[in-house]
Amino acid sequence: MSQWNIQPEAVGGVLQTVIGHFGEEGSGEGFVGIFDKLQDNLEQAGEASADAAVNMALMEFAGHYFGILGDMASLTMSAVSGASEATTHYVNGNLEMAEEAQENAGVIPDPEP
C-alpha cells in the first residue's frame, strides 16, 4: 500500500460496534444470540412435530444454513482481527506488517483435519 491515513480511535470505535452486533457466546445478543435462538427453536419444532419427515427437513435446513452462518461468523471475526492487527502495526510504525495483516483480513483458514 503506497499511503496510509488511519485514525486508530475511529477504527477502534467501528470494531467495537461490529463486535457488539456480533455478540458473545452465551450472551443471547447479536448474531451469536440469534444463531443460538435459531438452533433452540429448530430443536423445539422438531420435538413438537414428532414427525420423521419434518425432523429430516429441519435437519437438512440446519445442516445447510448453519454452515453458511458459521462461515459468516468466521469471516466476520477474521475481518475484525485483521483490521485490529493492521491498525496496531500501523500505530507501532511497522507498515509492512500492517499491510500483511490487512491483506489477511477476511481470509478464513482451512480447518485442520
C-alpha positions as CSV (number, residue, x, y, z in Angstrom):
1,M,0.0,0.0,0.0
2,S,1.5,3.3,-1.0
3,Q,-0.1,5.6,1.5
4,W,-1.7,5.1,4.9
5,N,-4.1,7.5,6.6
6,I,-5.7,5.7,9.5
7,Q,-7.4,7.2,12.5
8,P,-6.9,4.4,15.1
9,E,-9.6,5.7,17.5
10,A,-12.2,5.7,14.7
11,V,-11.1,2.2,13.7
12,G,-11.4,1.0,17.3
13,G,-14.9,2.5,17.5
14,V,-16.0,0.7,14.4
15,L,-14.6,-2.6,15.5
16,Q,-16.3,-2.3,18.9
17,T,-19.6,-1.6,17.1
18,V,-19.1,-4.7,14.9
19,I,-18.2,-6.8,17.9
20,G,-21.3,-5.5,19.7
21,H,-23.5,-6.5,16.8
22,F,-21.8,-9.9,16.6
23,G,-22.3,-10.7,20.3
24,E,-20.6,-13.1,22.6
25,E,-21.2,-16.8,23.2
26,G,-23.8,-17.2,25.9
27,S,-24.9,-13.6,26.0
28,G,-28.1,-14.1,24.0
29,E,-27.3,-11.0,22.0
30,G,-26.2,-10.1,18.5
31,F,-25.6,-12.5,15.7
32,V,-24.4,-15.2,18.1
33,G,-27.6,-14.9,20.2
34,I,-29.8,-15.1,17.1
35,F,-27.9,-18.2,16.0
36,D,-28.4,-19.8,19.4
37,K,-32.1,-19.0,19.4
38,L,-32.5,-20.4,15.9
39,Q,-30.8,-23.6,17.0
40,D,-33.1,-23.9,20.1
41,N,-36.2,-23.1,18.0
42,L,-35.4,-25.7,15.4
43,E,-34.9,-28.3,18.1
44,Q,-38.2,-27.4,19.7
45,A,-40.0,-27.5,16.4
46,G,-38.6,-31.0,15.7
47,E,-39.7,-32.2,19.2
48,A,-43.2,-30.7,18.8
49,S,-43.8,-32.1,15.4
50,A,-42.9,-35.7,16.4
51,D,-42.8,-36.4,12.6
52,A,-39.8,-38.1,11.0
53,A,-40.2,-36.2,7.7
54,V,-40.4,-32.8,9.5
55,N,-37.4,-33.7,11.6
56,M,-35.5,-34.7,8.5
57,A,-36.4,-31.4,6.7
58,L,-35.3,-29.4,9.8
59,M,-32.0,-31.2,10.0
60,E,-31.3,-30.6,6.3
61,F,-32.2,-26.9,6.7
62,A,-29.9,-26.7,9.8
63,G,-27.1,-28.5,8.0
64,H,-27.2,-26.1,5.1
65,Y,-27.8,-22.8,6.8
66,F,-25.7,-23.4,9.9
67,G,-22.7,-23.9,7.6
68,I,-23.4,-20.6,5.9
69,L,-23.9,-18.9,9.3
70,G,-20.7,-20.4,10.6
71,D,-18.8,-19.1,7.5
72,M,-20.3,-15.7,8.2
73,A,-19.1,-15.8,11.8
74,S,-15.6,-16.9,10.7
75,L,-15.3,-14.2,8.1
76,T,-16.5,-11.5,10.5
77,M,-14.0,-12.5,13.1
78,S,-11.2,-12.7,10.6
79,A,-12.0,-9.2,9.3
80,V,-12.2,-7.7,12.8
81,S,-9.0,-9.3,14.0
82,G,-7.2,-8.4,10.7
83,A,-8.3,-4.8,10.9
84,S,-7.3,-4.6,14.5
85,E,-3.9,-6.2,13.9
86,A,-3.2,-3.9,10.9
87,T,-4.1,-0.9,12.9
88,T,-1.9,-1.9,15.8
89,H,1.1,-2.4,13.4
90,Y,0.3,1.0,11.8
91,V,0.4,2.7,15.2
92,N,3.7,0.9,16.0
93,G,5.1,2.2,12.7
94,N,5.5,-1.2,11.1
95,L,3.8,-0.6,7.8
96,E,5.0,-3.9,6.2
97,M,3.3,-5.9,8.9
98,A,0.2,-3.7,8.8
99,E,-0.1,-4.3,5.0
100,E,0.3,-8.0,5.5
101,A,-2.4,-8.0,8.3
102,Q,-4.7,-6.0,6.0
103,E,-4.2,-8.5,3.2
104,N,-5.1,-11.4,5.5
105,A,-8.2,-9.7,6.9
106,G,-11.2,-11.6,5.8
107,V,-9.2,-14.8,4.9
108,I,-10.7,-17.9,6.5
109,P,-8.0,-20.5,7.1
110,D,-8.9,-24.1,6.1
111,P,-10.0,-26.2,9.1
112,E,-7.4,-28.6,10.4
113,P,-8.1,-32.2,9.5
